[in-house]
């Protein structure tokens, strides 16, 4: 099938977007990606009238809040899609500073997830994109029985906690990944990658030829490169070969001073597994051939 090309004109579009089971298409903008912005401000714990559907891409009606996946600004649940040259953002937590003034139901311990872009499909390509949020900016999911393949090139992804997450096979190449400062209570760090790779899948996330930098204000070693997202697993109930075991490799990239060293590069999994390369509960997360730099990301997002 031939792809349809859809041009977005400059402007800010405050709305929820869902592209589900559509024919192959390219959604693109010309010029500076800052000039074309798709944005909304939903978050996990935000009140939703029961009976109201969060979005056609998340048709849950019984809940009284949007939930993580219902918070998504733009969802693409389709194969063979290209997104080129624009910004997708979730600004639900932009007014939160130093852990204060959270919106209703949200806080440091939960409810604050706000997804900018959700991808659920195979052969999805992002190029020259800007993805901006705080917790859970970019979600790349499995497409049913298929792991789903996503390629992100020459783009910027910004957030603070688990802001690149999911169970897809994701490659991020020649991109800028920014850990944001200022939202969380001082002393609370964050995590960049949170893969939830199925145990039978050998590959999860690959970050290559990219920069992983933190904004001024983040303490040295305060942020982990990633932690395994043991999706659906309660604390202490992770089972080898059965439960998700996130896989990630970071290579040929620059790592800023907001990261620790050695195993301190990785955080405990969401079910409480300690970062270790050995034993029955070993993680599948590696960094190799990278360069440590003292450079910081700009305070204002590029």
NUBAKOL-379060 format. One record per atom (N, C-alpha, C): y, x, z; atom name. Coordinates in steps of 0.1 Angstrom, whole numbers, padded with zeros to 4 digits. Layout:
<nodes>
y  x  z  a
Y  X  Z  CA
...
</nodes>
This chain:
<nodes>
y  x  z  a
-0012  0008  0000  N
0000  0000  0000  CA
0013  0009  0000  C
0023  0004  -0007  N
0035  0012  -0007  CA
0044  0009  0005  C
0051  0019  0010  N
0059  0018  0022  CA
0072  0011  0018  C
0077  0003  0028  N
0091  -0003  0027  CA
0101  0005  0034  C
0112  0008  0028  N
0123  0016  0034  CA
0133  0007  0039  C
0137  0008  0052  N
0146  -0001  0059  CA
0157  0008  0064  C
0170  0006  0060  N
0181  0014  0064  CA
0189  0007  0075  C
0191  0014  0086  N
0199  0009  0097  CA
0214  0014  0096  C
0223  0005  0095  N
0237  0010  0094  CA
0243  0014  0108  C
0253  0023  0108  N
0259  0027  0121  CA
0263  0016  0130  C
0261  0018  0143  N
0264  0008  0153  CA
0255  0008  0165  C
0259  0001  0175  N
0250  0000  0187  CA
0244  -0014  0187  C
0231  -0014  0187  N
0223  -0027  0186  CA
0216  -0029  0200  C
0222  -0038  0208  N
0216  -0040  0221  CA
0207  -0052  0220  C
0194  -0049  0219  N
0184  -0059  0216  CA
0170  -0053  0218  C
0160  -0062  0220  N
0146  -0058  0220  CA
0140  -0058  0206  C
0133  -0048  0202  N
0128  -0047  0189  CA
0113  -0046  0190  C
0105  -0054  0182  N
0091  -0053  0181  CA
0086  -0054  0167  C
0080  -0043  0163  N
0073  -0043  0149  CA
0058  -0042  0151  C
0052  -0053  0149  N
0038  -0055  0152  CA
0030  -0058  0139  C
0019  -0050  0137  N
0010  -0053  0126  CA
0017  -0055  0112  C
0028  -0047  0110  N
0035  -0048  0097  CA
0029  -0038  0087  C
0033  -0041  0074  N
0029  -0032  0064  CA
0035  -0018  0066  C
0030  -0007  0060  N
0036  0006  0062  CA
0051  0005  0059  C
0059  0011  0068  N
0074  0011  0065  CA
0080  0023  0071  C
0092  0026  0066  N
0101  0037  0071  CA
0114  0030  0076  C
0117  0032  0088  N
0130  0027  0094  CA
0139  0040  0096  C
0150  0040  0089  N
0158  0052  0089  CA
0173  0050  0090  C
0180  0060  0094  N
0195  0060  0094  CA
0200  0073  0088  C
0212  0072  0082  N
0218  0084  0076  CA
0229  0089  0085  C
0231  0102  0084  N
0242  0108  0092  CA
0237  0113  0105  C
0246  0112  0115  N
0243  0116  0129  CA
0235  0106  0136  C
0224  0109  0142  N
0216  0100  0150  CA
0223  0093  0161  C
0234  0100  0166  N
0242  0094  0177  CA
0249  0081  0172  C
0251  0080  0159  N
0259  0068  0154  CA
0251  0056  0152  C
0238  0056  0154  N
0229  0045  0153  CA
0221  0044  0165  C
0224  0034  0174  N
0217  0033  0187  CA
0211  0020  0189  C
0198  0020  0191  N
0191  0008  0196  CA
0189  0009  0211  C
0194  -0001  0218  N
0194  0001  0233  CA
0192  -0012  0240  C
0185  -0011  0252  N
0184  -0022  0261  CA
0183  -0017  0275  C
0183  -0026  0285  N
0184  -0021  0299  CA
0174  -0028  0308  C
0162  -0031  0303  N
0151  -0037  0311  CA
0144  -0025  0319  C
0139  -0029  0331  N
0131  -0020  0338  CA
0119  -0027  0345  C
0110  -0020  0350  N
0097  -0025  0355  CA
0099  -0037  0364  C
0107  -0035  0375  N
0108  -0046  0385  CA
0118  -0056  0382  C
0124  -0056  0371  N
0135  -0065  0367  CA
0129  -0079  0367  C
0136  -0089  0373  N
0131  -0103  0374  CA
0130  -0109  0360  C
0119  -0115  0357  N
0116  -0123  0345  CA
0111  -0137  0349  C
0117  -0147  0343  N
0112  -0160  0345  CA
0098  -0162  0341  C
0089  -0166  0351  N
0075  -0168  0347  CA
0074  -0178  0336  C
0065  -0175  0326  N
0064  -0184  0314  CA
0072  -0178  0302  C
0081  -0169  0305  N
0089  -0163  0295  CA
0081  -0150  0290  C
0079  -0149  0277  N
0073  -0137  0271  CA
0082  -0125  0271  C
0077  -0114  0276  N
0085  -0102  0277  CA
0090  -0098  0263  C
0080  -0097  0253  N
0083  -0094  0239  CA
0071  -0097  0231  C
0072  -0100  0218  N
0060  -0102  0210  CA
0050  -0090  0210  C
0055  -0078  0213  N
0046  -0067  0215  CA
0040  -0066  0228  C
0045  -0074  0238  N
0039  -0074  0251  CA
0040  -0089  0256  C
0031  -0097  0250  N
0032  -0112  0252  CA
0026  -0117  0265  C
0030  -0110  0276  N
0026  -0114  0289  CA
0036  -0124  0295  C
0031  -0136  0299  N
0040  -0146  0303  CA
0040  -0150  0318  C
0029  -0146  0325  N
0027  -0151  0339  CA
0034  -0143  0349  C
0038  -0131  0346  N
0044  -0122  0356  CA
0059  -0126  0358  C
0064  -0123  0370  N
0078  -0126  0374  CA
0086  -0114  0372  C
0081  -0103  0367  N
0089  -0091  0363  CA
0084  -0086  0350  C
0092  -0077  0344  N
0089  -0073  0330  CA
0077  -0063  0330  C
0076  -0055  0341  N
0066  -0045  0341  CA
0070  -0033  0332  C
0062  -0022  0333  N
0066  -0010  0326  CA
0066  -0013  0311  C
0055  -0019  0305  N
0054  -0021  0291  CA
0063  -0032  0286  C
0067  -0041  0294  N
0076  -0052  0290  CA
0090  -0047  0291  C
0093  -0035  0296  N
0106  -0030  0297  CA
0111  -0023  0284  C
0102  -0022  0274  N
0104  -0014  0262  CA
0116  -0019  0254  C
0125  -0010  0250  N
0136  -0013  0241  CA
0130  -0015  0227  C
0123  -0006  0221  N
0117  -0007  0208  CA
0102  -0004  0209  C
0094  -0013  0204  N
0080  -0011  0203  CA
0075  -0012  0189  C
0067  -0002  0185  N
0061  -0002  0172  CA
0046  -0002  0173  C
0040  -0013  0171  N
0025  -0015  0172  CA
0020  -0017  0158  C
0019  -0006  0150  N
0015  -0006  0136  CA
0011  0008  0132  C
0003  0009  0121  N
0000  0021  0115  CA
0010  0025  0104  C
0010  0038  0101  N
0017  0043  0089  CA
0032  0039  0090  C
0038  0044  0100  N
0052  0041  0102  CA
0060  0054  0104  C
0072  0054  0098  N
0081  0065  0100  CA
0094  0060  0106  C
0099  0067  0116  N
0112  0065  0122  CA
0121  0077  0121  C
0132  0076  0115  N
0140  0088  0111  CA
0155  0086  0114  C
0160  0095  0122  N
0175  0097  0122  CA
0183  0087  0130  C
0178  0082  0141  N
0186  0073  0150  CA
0182  0075  0165  C
0189  0067  0173  N
0187  0068  0188  CA
0180  0056  0193  C
0170  0057  0202  N
0165  0046  0209  CA
0166  0049  0224  C
0172  0040  0232  N
0175  0043  0246  CA
0172  0031  0255  C
0170  0035  0267  N
0169  0025  0278  CA
0179  0029  0289  C
0189  0021  0291  N
0200  0026  0301  CA
0200  0018  0314  C
0188  0013  0317  N
0187  0004  0329  CA
0191  0012  0342  C
0189  0025  0342  N
0192  0032  0355  CA
0204  0042  0353  C
0212  0040  0344  N
0223  0049  0341  CA
0233  0049  0353  C
0234  0038  0360  N
0243  0038  0372  CA
0238  0043  0385  C
0225  0047  0385  N
0219  0053  0397  CA
0223  0067  0398  C
0228  0071  0410  N
0232  0085  0412  CA
0226  0090  0425  C
0220  0101  0425  N
0214  0107  0438  CA
0206  0097  0446  C
0198  0089  0439  N
0189  0080  0446  CA
0196  0067  0452  C
0209  0065  0448  N
0216  0054  0454  CA
0220  0044  0442  C
0221  0031  0447  N
0225  0020  0437  CA
0215  0017  0427  C
0202  0017  0432  N
0192  0012  0423  CA
0193  -0003  0421  C
0189  -0008  0409  N
0189  -0022  0407  CA
0179  -0029  0415  C
0179  -0042  0416  N
0170  -0050  0425  CA
0155  -0047  0422  C
0148  -0044  0433  N
0133  -0042  0431  CA
0129  -0027  0428  C
0139  -0019  0424  N
0135  -0005  0419  CA
0140  0004  0430  C
0133  0016  0430  N
0137  0026  0440  CA
0129  0039  0436  C
0131  0049  0445  N
0124  0062  0443  CA
0109  0061  0442  C
0103  0051  0449  N
0089  0050  0450  CA
0083  0040  0440  C
0091  0034  0432  N
0085  0025  0422  CA
0094  0015  0416  C
0090  0008  0405  N
0098  -0002  0399  CA
0109  0002  0390  C
0111  0015  0388  N
0122  0020  0381  CA
0118  0024  0366  C
0106  0022  0362  N
0102  0026  0349  CA
0110  0018  0339  C
0115  0025  0328  N
0122  0018  0318  CA
0119  0025  0304  C
0111  0019  0296  N
0106  0026  0284  CA
0117  0024  0273  C
0120  0035  0266  N
0128  0034  0254  CA
0120  0031  0242  C
0110  0039  0239  N
0102  0037  0227  CA
0087  0037  0230  C
0080  0026  0225  N
0066  0025  0227  CA
0059  0025  0214  C
0049  0033  0212  N
0042  0035  0200  CA
0027  0032  0202  C
0022  0023  0194  N
0007  0020  0195  CA
0002  0018  0181  C
-0003  0029  0175  N
-0008  0029  0162  CA
-0012  0043  0157  C
-0016  0044  0145  N
-0021  0057  0139  CA
-0012  0061  0128  C
-0011  0074  0127  N
-0002  0080  0116  CA
0012  0075  0117  C
0018  0078  0129  N
0032  0075  0132  CA
0040  0088  0132  C
0051  0088  0125  N
0059  0100  0123  CA
0073  0098  0127  C
0079  0106  0137  N
0093  0105  0141  CA
0099  0118  0137  C
0111  0117  0131  N
0118  0129  0127  CA
0133  0127  0129  C
0140  0137  0135  N
0154  0137  0138  CA
0158  0125  0146  C
0150  0122  0156  N
0152  0111  0165  CA
0158  0115  0179  C
0165  0106  0186  N
0170  0108  0199  CA
0164  0097  0208  C
0156  0101  0218  N
0149  0091  0227  CA
0154  0094  0241  C
0161  0084  0247  N
0168  0086  0259  CA
0164  0076  0270  C
0160  0080  0281  N
0157  0071  0293  CA
0157  0079  0305  C
0151  0074  0315  N
0149  0082  0328  CA
0134  0083  0330  C
0127  0073  0337  N
0113  0073  0339  CA
0106  0066  0327  C
0096  0073  0321  N
0088  0067  0311  CA
0096  0064  0298  C
0103  0074  0292  N
0111  0073  0280  CA
0102  0070  0268  C
0092  0078  0265  N
0084  0077  0253  CA
0069  0074  0257  C
0064  0063  0252  N
0050  0059  0255  CA
0043  0059  0242  C
0032  0067  0241  N
0024  0068  0229  CA
0010  0063  0233  C
0005  0052  0229  N
-0007  0045  0234  CA
-0018  0047  0224  C
-0030  0044  0229  N
-0042  0042  0220  CA
-0040  0030  0212  C
-0046  0030  0200  N
-0045  0018  0191  CA
-0059  0012  0191  C
-0063  0005  0202  N
-0076  -0001  0203  CA
-0086  0010  0205  C
-0097  0010  0196  N
-0107  0020  0197  CA
-0103  0034  0192  C
-0091  0034  0184  N
-0086  0046  0178  CA
-0076  0053  0188  C
-0077  0066  0189  N
-0068  0073  0198  CA
-0054  0072  0193  C
-0052  0072  0180  N
-0038  0071  0175  CA
-0032  0085  0174  C
-0026  0088  0163  N
-0020  0101  0161  CA
-0005  0099  0158  C
0003  0107  0166  N
0018  0106  0165  CA
0023  0120  0164  C
0033  0122  0154  N
0039  0134  0152  CA
0054  0133  0154  C
0060  0141  0163  N
0074  0140  0165  CA
0080  0154  0161  C
0090  0154  0152  N
0096  0166  0147  CA
0111  0166  0148  C
0116  0178  0151  N
0131  0180  0151  CA
0138  0169  0158  C
0134  0165  0170  N
0139  0154  0178  CA
0143  0158  0192  C
0150  0149  0199  N
0153  0152  0213  CA
0147  0140  0221  C
0141  0144  0232  N
0135  0134  0242  CA
0140  0138  0255  C
0147  0128  0262  N
0153  0131  0275  CA
0148  0121  0285  C
0146  0125  0298  N
0141  0117  0309  CA
0140  0125  0321  C
0134  0119  0332  N
0132  0127  0344  CA
0118  0126  0350  C
0111  0115  0349  N
0097  0113  0355  CA
0088  0108  0345  C
0077  0115  0342  N
0066  0111  0333  CA
0072  0106  0320  C
0082  0112  0315  N
0090  0106  0304  CA
0084  0108  0290  C
0072  0115  0289  N
0064  0115  0277  CA
0050  0112  0282  C
0045  0100  0279  N
0032  0096  0285  CA
0024  0087  0276  C
0011  0086  0279  N
0002  0078  0272  CA
-0011  0084  0268  C
-0019  0077  0260  N
-0033  0081  0257  CA
-0035  0085  0242  C
-0024  0086  0235  N
-0025  0089  0221  CA
-0027  0104  0219  C
-0030  0108  0206  N
-0029  0122  0203  CA
-0016  0125  0197  C
-0008  0132  0205  N
0007  0134  0203  CA
0010  0148  0200  C
0017  0151  0189  N
0022  0165  0187  CA
0037  0164  0186  C
0044  0173  0194  N
0058  0174  0194  CA
0062  0188  0189  C
0069  0189  0178  N
0071  0201  0171  CA
0086  0204  0169  C
0091  0216  0172  N
0104  0220  0170  CA
0114  0210  0175  C
0113  0206  0188  N
0121  0196  0194  CA
0127  0201  0207  C
0137  0193  0212  N
0143  0196  0225  CA
0139  0186  0235  C
0133  0190  0246  N
0128  0181  0256  CA
0137  0184  0269  C
0144  0174  0273  N
0154  0176  0284  CA
0150  0168  0296  C
0148  0176  0307  N
0147  0169  0321  CA
0161  0167  0326  C
0163  0154  0328  N
0177  0150  0333  CA
0178  0151  0348  C
0191  0154  0352  N
0194  0156  0366  CA
0203  0144  0370  C
0203  0141  0383  N
0214  0132  0388  CA
0209  0119  0392  C
0198  0114  0387  N
0193  0100  0391  CA
0186  0100  0404  C
0177  0109  0407  N
0169  0109  0418  CA
0176  0115  0431  C
0170  0111  0442  N
0175  0117  0455  CA
0174  0132  0454  C
0184  0140  0458  N
0183  0154  0458  CA
0171  0159  0465  C
0164  0168  0458  N
0151  0173  0464  CA
0139  0167  0457  C
0141  0156  0451  N
0130  0149  0444  CA
0129  0155  0430  C
0118  0160  0426  N
0117  0166  0412  CA
0113  0155  0402  C
0105  0160  0392  N
0100  0150  0382  CA
0089  0157  0374  C
0085  0150  0364  N
0074  0155  0355  CA
0077  0152  0341  C
0074  0161  0332  N
0077  0158  0318  CA
0065  0151  0311  C
0054  0157  0310  N
0042  0151  0303  CA
0034  0144  0313  C
0028  0132  0308  N
0019  0125  0317  CA
0008  0119  0307  C
-0001  0127  0302  N
-0011  0122  0293  CA
-0022  0114  0300  C
-0027  0104  0294  N
-0039  0097  0300  CA
-0050  0097  0290  C
-0054  0109  0286  N
-0064  0111  0275  CA
-0078  0106  0280  C
-0085  0098  0272  N
-0098  0093  0275  CA
-0107  0105  0277  C
-0117  0105  0286  N
-0125  0116  0289  CA
-0133  0121  0276  C
-0137  0112  0267  N
-0144  0116  0255  CA
-0136  0122  0244  C
-0122  0122  0246  N
-0113  0127  0236  CA
-0110  0142  0240  C
-0111  0151  0230  N
-0109  0165  0233  CA
-0094  0169  0233  C
-0086  0161  0226  N
-0072  0165  0224  CA
-0063  0154  0229  C
-0051  0157  0235  N
-0042  0148  0240  CA
-0028  0151  0235  C
-0020  0158  0242  N
-0006  0162  0239  CA
-0005  0177  0235  C
0002  0180  0224  N
0005  0193  0220  CA
0020  0194  0219  C
0026  0203  0226  N
0041  0207  0224  CA
0041  0221  0219  C
0047  0222  0207  N
0047  0235  0201  CA
0061  0238  0195  C
0065  0251  0196  N
0078  0255  0190  CA
0090  0247  0194  C
0090  0244  0207  N
0100  0235  0212  CA
0107  0241  0224  C
0118  0235  0229  N
0125  0239  0241  CA
0123  0228  0252  C
0119  0232  0264  N
0118  0223  0275  CA
0128  0228  0285  C
0140  0222  0286  N
0151  0227  0294  CA
0155  0216  0304  C
0161  0220  0315  N
0166  0211  0325  CA
0181  0211  0326  C
0187  0200  0329  N
0201  0199  0331  CA
0206  0207  0344  C
0218  0211  0344  N
0224  0216  0357  CA
0222  0207  0368  C
0218  0212  0380  N
0216  0204  0392  CA
0202  0203  0396  C
0193  0206  0387  N
0178  0206  0390  CA
0175  0220  0397  C
0169  0219  0408  N
0165  0232  0415  CA
0154  0239  0408  C
0154  0252  0410  N
0143  0260  0403  CA
0129  0256  0408  C
0120  0253  0399  N
0107  0249  0403  CA
0106  0234  0407  C
0116  0226  0406  N
0116  0212  0410  CA
0108  0203  0401  C
0106  0207  0389  N
0100  0198  0379  CA
0087  0204  0374  C
0077  0196  0372  N
0064  0201  0366  CA
0064  0198  0351  C
0058  0207  0344  N
0056  0205  0329  CA
0048  0192  0327  C
0039  0189  0336  N
0032  0176  0335  CA
0022  0174  0346  C
0017  0162  0346  N
0006  0158  0355  CA
-0003  0148  0347  C
-0015  0148  0351  N
-0024  0138  0345  CA
-0022  0124  0349  C
-0020  0115  0340  N
-0019  0101  0343  CA
-0033  0095  0344  C
-0038  0093  0356  N
-0051  0087  0357  CA
-0050  0072  0357  C
-0047  0067  0345  N
-0044  0053  0344  CA
-0055  0044  0349  C
-0051  0034  0358  N
-0060  0024  0363  CA
-0069  0029  0374  C
-0067  0042  0379  N
-0075  0048  0389  CA
-0068  0049  0402  C
-0073  0043  0413  N
-0067  0043  0426  CA
-0069  0057  0432  C
-0060  0060  0442  N
-0061  0073  0448  CA
-0074  0076  0454  C
-0080  0088  0450  N
-0092  0092  0455  CA
-0105  0087  0448  C
-0103  0078  0438  N
-0114  0072  0431  CA
-0116  0077  0417  C
-0111  0088  0414  N
-0113  0094  0400  CA
-0127  0099  0399  C
-0133  0096  0387  N
-0148  0099  0385  CA
-0148  0108  0372  C
-0154  0120  0373  N
-0155  0129  0361  CA
-0163  0122  0350  C
-0158  0123  0338  N
-0165  0118  0326  CA
-0163  0103  0324  C
-0157  0096  0334  N
-0155  0082  0333  CA
-0140  0078  0333  C
-0133  0084  0342  N
-0119  0082  0343  CA
-0111  0090  0333  C
-0098  0085  0330  N
-0090  0093  0321  CA
-0088  0107  0327  C
-0087  0117  0318  N
-0084  0130  0322  CA
-0074  0136  0312  C
-0061  0135  0315  N
-0051  0139  0306  CA
-0052  0153  0301  C
-0051  0155  0287  N
-0052  0168  0281  CA
-0038  0171  0275  C
-0033  0183  0278  N
-0020  0188  0272  CA
-0020  0203  0271  C
-0014  0207  0260  N
-0011  0221  0257  CA
0003  0223  0253  C
0010  0233  0260  N
0023  0237  0256  CA
0023  0251  0251  C
0028  0254  0239  N
0026  0267  0234  CA
0038  0271  0225  C
0041  0284  0223  N
0051  0289  0215  CA
0065  0282  0217  C
0067  0279  0230  N
0079  0272  0234  CA
0087  0279  0244  C
0099  0275  0247  N
0108  0280  0258  CA
0108  0271  0270  C
0105  0276  0282  N
0105  0269  0294  CA
0116  0273  0303  C
0124  0263  0308  N
0135  0266  0316  CA
0132  0269  0330  C
0142  0273  0338  N
0140  0276  0352  CA
0137  0265  0362  C
0137  0252  0357  N
0134  0241  0365  CA
0119  0239  0367  C
0111  0247  0360  N
0097  0247  0362  CA
0092  0258  0372  C
0081  0256  0378  N
0075  0266  0387  CA
0067  0276  0378  C
0058  0283  0385  N
0049  0293  0379  CA
0035  0290  0381  C
0026  0295  0373  N
0012  0294  0375  CA
0008  0279  0376  C
-0001  0276  0386  N
-0005  0262  0387  CA
0006  0253  0392  C
0017  0259  0397  N
0029  0251  0401  CA
0036  0245  0389  C
0032  0249  0377  N
0037  0242  0365  CA
0032  0228  0364  C
0021  0225  0371  N
0015  0212  0369  CA
0016  0204  0383  C
0017  0191  0382  N
0018  0183  0394  CA
0004  0177  0397  C
0003  0171  0409  N
-0009  0163  0412  CA
-0010  0152  0403  C
-0023  0148  0399  N
-0025  0136  0391  CA
-0020  0124  0398  C
-0019  0113  0391  N
-0014  0101  0397  CA
-0024  0095  0407  C
-0037  0099  0406  N
-0047  0095  0416  CA
-0049  0105  0427  C
-0041  0116  0427  N
-0041  0126  0438  CA
-0049  0138  0435  C
-0054  0141  0423  N
-0061  0153  0420  CA
-0052  0165  0421  C
-0055  0175  0428  N
-0047  0187  0428  CA
-0049  0195  0415  C
-0038  0201  0410  N
-0039  0209  0398  CA
-0049  0221  0400  C
-0059  0221  0393  N
-0069  0232  0393  CA
-0076  0233  0380  C
-0079  0245  0375  N
-0087  0247  0363  CA
-0102  0247  0365  C
-0106  0246  0377  N
-0121  0248  0380  CA
-0125  0236  0388  C
-0138  0234  0388  N
-0144  0223  0397  CA
-0145  0210  0389  C
-0152  0201  0396  N
-0155  0188  0390  CA
-0142  0180  0387  C
-0131  0183  0394  N
-0119  0175  0391  CA
-0108  0183  0384  C
-0112  0193  0377  N
-0103  0202  0370  CA
-0094  0194  0360  C
-0082  0198  0359  N
-0073  0192  0349  CA
-0075  0199  0335  C
-0070  0192  0325  N
-0071  0197  0311  CA
-0057  0200  0306  C
-0049  0208  0313  N
-0035  0210  0310  CA
-0033  0225  0310  C
-0027  0230  0299  N
-0026  0245  0297  CA
-0012  0248  0291  C
-0007  0260  0295  N
0004  0265  0287  CA
0001  0280  0284  C
0004  0283  0271  N
0000  0296  0266  CA
0010  0301  0256  C
0014  0314  0256  N
0022  0320  0246  CA
0037  0314  0246  C
0041  0310  0258  N
0055  0305  0259  CA
0064  0316  0265  C
0077  0313  0264  N
0087  0323  0269  CA
0096  0316  0280  C
0097  0322  0292  N
0106  0317  0302  CA
0120  0321  0299  C
0129  0311  0300  N
0143  0314  0298  CA
0152  0308  0309  C
0164  0313  0310  N
0173  0309  0321  CA
0183  0298  0315  C
0181  0295  0303  N
0190  0285  0297  CA
0189  0271  0303  C
0200  0264  0303  N
0200  0250  0308  CA
0203  0241  0297  C
0199  0229  0298  N
0203  0218  0288  CA
0217  0214  0292  C
0225  0209  0282  N
0238  0205  0284  CA
0239  0193  0294  C
0250  0191  0301  N
0251  0180  0310  CA
0252  0167  0302  C
0259  0168  0291  N
0260  0156  0282  CA
0249  0158  0272  C
0242  0147  0270  N
0230  0148  0260  CA
0235  0151  0246  C
0229  0160  0239  N
0234  0163  0226  CA
0230  0152  0216  C
</nodes>
